[in-house]
Amino acid sequence: MPPPAARPGLPTLADSVRLAEDGVHILDRRVFPFEHRWVHARTVEEVAAAIEDMVTQSSGPYFAVLWGMVLAARETAGQDPETARERLRAAGDRLIATRPTNDQPRKAVEWVMASVDTGGDDVAAAALTGARAGDEDYRRRSREMGRAGAALLPEGGRVLTHCWGDLYLVGLVEAALETGKRPSFVCTETRPYLQGARLTAETLAEMGVDTTLVTDGMPASLMRAGEIDALVTASDRVTMDGHVINKVGTLQLAVAANAFGVPFHALCHAPDPASATGADVPIEFRDGDEVLHTLGRRSASERVRGLYPAFDITDPRFVTTVVTDQGAFAPDRVHEYWNEERGTAR
């Protein structure tokens, strides 16, 4: 069965996880854009496996967790509400563990559980209500964050990116185009999965933005030559003291940007109040064998082993601003986001 119809007007990756009566349909980012192949997850465990196997990446796991929790709630049909809630909490723990560095799966689970815990005896209906609210909240925050980020870009600026391919990027580009800034983008290829080449660059091209692809080793020389006006990335987590955790390779780009006077703007919806500093964030190490392959073909001999920390931690001194849905903050003031969120003065 094909996936449900796409939302009109969105780039492909901005609507790549869809709930249906027969399960969750997830666009396989491992083969995109060469193939538009959908993985059909019928159970919450199949959703978790798809996240772990990199079927979906970037903000995709957030939506996969939302709809996976709905599947978990459906699986509790006929059970008493308290037993159903306990099973949902266990499903949430399983889904959060799929990508431990990123804090968005935890937020997705919290959306669903908040609704389930207050939604009466119909656990499945409450889970769906919470998931829909979490979906809308993420999209709204991405739009607001995009406007704040676009305000920092110069007119006609050349923006370097690293490994982000959907709603954060879409929100930024839409806001920049709406204000007439006409940015162009330079995308790193982002080894070993080539997310920058396949996901980020393709999304930008879909949106009609001038896009150039470079290898991961080229950005420092481009910055030195004055060909980059800003480094802008998403983030998997930002700590309360301004450390930015993102796809491995972000640190070296930030260090180079600092050396050559290029501002680095890191986008996140909000800093994580549970992470005081970078040492509090678990860094996911994936199978080193993934580094030894490119698009399914081995690129080193059997005598070579691989090492793959999937994320790195960028120190606040290399970050110019952390851009949130509440505006832009200097990294040493990002904790003040929560003052804004609660309606108090900075």
N, C-alpha and C positions, 0 to 999 in steps of 0.2 A: 504494500500500500504506500503511495507517495505521501510525503509530509504535508501538513496543512498549508494553505496558501500563505505566501509571504505578505508582510505588511507593506503597503504601497509606499514608494518613494525612498526606501532605505537601501543603502549598500548591502550587498549580500551578507557580509559577516555581522552586520548589526541586527540580523534576525535569523540566526543560525541554529537556535535551539527552540523547538516548538512542541507544545503539549498537544496530544490527541487522545481520543478515546482508547486507542490501542497501545498507548505508551508515549515515550518521548523520542522525537526524531532529532538527531544531532548531525549537522553537516560535518563531514570528515575533513578537518583542516590539514590532515597529513598529506592529502592529495590535491587540495584546492590550490590554485584555480584550474589546474589541468583537468580535474574531474569534479563534478558536483554530485558526490556520492553521500548518501545519508545512512547513518547507522541508526537502527531501530532498537531502542532500549525498552524492553517490556517490564522490567522490574527495577527496583532501586539499586540492586546489586549490579545490574547491567549498566546503569547510569554511572555508578562509582567506577566500574572497570573502564568505561569509555573516557572518563576524566583522567584516570591514571595512565591510560595508554595514549594520551595526547590526541585523542579524537577531537577534543575541543580545548581551546587555549584562550589566553587573554581574558576577556570578561565572559567568555563562553561558559566556564565552570560555574560562575555565579548563577546563571539562568538554568544550567543543568541541575544544580542543587535545588533551586526553587521547585522545578517541575519534578525532580526526583523525589522530593518530599511529598508531593501530591500523589505520586505512585505509591509511596510507602503508606500514605493514609488510606488509599484505596485498598491496599492489601490487608487492612485491619477490619474490613467489613464484617459485621456480625459479632465483633468483640465488644466488651463493655468499654466505655469511654476511657477509664483510667488505664486499662491494659493497652488500649490503642495509643494513648499518649506516651506510655513507656516505650512501646515499640517505635514510635516516631522519634523519641529522643535517641534511641539506639541507632536508628537510621541516620539521624543527623550527625552523630559522632562518626559513623562510617564515612559519610560524605565529606565532612570537614577534614578527615585524615587523608583524603586523596591528594591534596596539594597543601601541605601544612604551612608553607611560607606565606601564601596569600591569605589575607584575612576576609576576603569577600565571601567564600563559602560559609564561614561562620555567621556572617551577617545575613546571608540568605536563610540559613536554618533559624536564626533568631526571628526573622519576619514570620515564618510559618508557625513556629512554636508560640510566639506571642498571640497569634490569632487562635491557635488550637487551645491554648490554656485559658482563654476567655470566651471561647465561641460556643459553649454549650456541648450537648451530647453528640451532635453531628460532626464528628472529627474530620471526615473527608471534605465536607463543605467548608469548614473553618480553615483547613489547610489550603484549599484552593483560593479562598478569600485572601489569606495571608500571602500566598505566592503571587497573586495578581498585584497586591499592594507593593510587594517587594520589587516586582518588575517595573511598575510605574515609578517608584521612588528612584531606582537606579537610573532610569532614562531621564528623569527630571534633573537629578543631580549632575548627570553627565552634560546636559545642556547648560546648566548654570556654571559648572566648572569650565566648560568650553568658552563661554563668554568671558570669564575672568582671565583665562589663558590667552585668548585672542587679543585682549587689550594690551598685553605685554609685547606683542610682536610688532616689529616695524613695518611700515608700508612696503610691500614688495619684498619682504625679508626672505632669506633662504634658511630654512629650518632643517636641522639635522634630527633624525629620529632614530630610535632603536627599539624594535620589537613591540609594536602594539598595533592592533588591527581592527578595532571596532569602536564601541560607543564613545570612549574617551576621545579617540581620534576624530570620530564623526562630529562630536560636539564642538571641538576646537575648530575644525575646518569650516563647518557650517557658519559658526560665529564670525570667523575671519572673512569669509566670502560675503556675508551679509553686511559687514562694515567696510567692504571695498578694499581690503588690504592686499589681496592678490598674492598670497604667499606661494613660494615653491618649496618643495621638500626633497631632501636627500635621505635615502633610507639605507641603513646598513643591512647586509644580507641576513645577519643573525644566525650564526651556526649554533648547534648542528641541525636544527630543523628548518632553517632558512625562512623563519617566520617573517622577517623583514622583507625578503624578496617576494615571498608568495602571498603574504597576508596584508602587511602594511602597504606595500607598493601597489598591490592590486586594489585595495580599498581607496587609496588616493586617486588612482587612475579612474576608478568608477565614478568618483566625485568630480572629475574633470580638472584636477589640480596638476600642475607641472611637477613631474616626479622623476628623480634620478636615483639609480641604484648603485651603491658602492660596496666593495668588500669590507669586512670588519676591520681590516688593517689600514684603511685609507683616511679616516676622519681627521686624525691629528694633523696630517699634512695639509688637508683642506682648510682646517682652522688656521694653521700657520700662514697660509696664503691669503687669508682674509676672505675666504669664499663661504663662510658660514656666519650667519647673524645670530643664531640662537640654537641651543641644544634643548629639545623638548622631548620628554619621555612620559609614559605613564609610570605607575609604581604598583608593586604588589602589596606594599605596606609602607607607611611612614610612621616613625616612632614619635613619641611626645617631645623628644629633644631634637628632632629634625633629621635623623638618619633616614635615608631613602633606600629601601630594599626593592630591587627590580631585577629583571633578566640579567644574567651574568654578562659582563661587558659594559654595563652602565658606569661602573666605577672608573674604568680607564678612560671612557669618553668624558666624564666629569672632570677628571684630573687634567686631561688635555685642554678642555674648555677653560678651566681655571688658569692654566699656564698661558693661554693665548687671548685672554680677555673676552671670551664668549660666554654670555649668561646661560645658566642651566636652570630651566624651569621644570620641576617635577610635578605631575598632576596626580591628585588623589581626591576622592570625595571628602575624606576626613582622616586625620591622624588616628592611630589606634590607641585608645586610652589604656589598653591593657599592656602596651609595649612602651616601657619607659625609655629604652635605648636599644641600639642595634643588637646587643648581646641577648636581648629577650626574645629575639625572633629566630625560630628554627629555620635553618637553611636546608632546603631539600637537595639531597645528592641523588641524582638519577644514575642508572646503570651506565658505567663508562663505555660500554659497547655502543651506545648511541652516538658517541663522538667519533667512532670509527666508521660511521656510515653517512652517506649523503644521498638523500632521496632513495633509500633502500639499497644502495650499492656500497659495498665496503671500499673505503678510501685509504686503508693502511693494511699492512701485511699481518698475518696471524701472530707474528713475533712482537707486535706492539700492543700495549694495553691503553685504555682510555680512562680519563678522569672527568667527571661531569658534575660540578656544583652548579645547579641550575640558576642560582641567583647570587648576587653579591650585595654588599652593603656600602653605600656611599656616605662618607662622613659629612656632617653639616657644613664644614668649611668649604666644601666643593659645590654646594648647592646655593644658587642665587635666591630662588623663591620656591615655596611649596604652594601650588595652586589648588584651591579647594572649591566646593560649591558655595562657600561663604566668602570667597575672594582669595587674594594672594597674601601669603605671610612669609616673612623672613624665617629661615629654618629655626633660629633661636627663639622665635615667637609663635611657632606653630601650635604650641599648647594652648594658646589663647583662642584657637578655633572653638573650643568648648565653651568659653565665655560667650562668644557670639551665638553659638547654637542655643544657649539657654537664655539669650536675650539680655545679657548683662554687658557692661562696658568692657572694652579691651583693657 
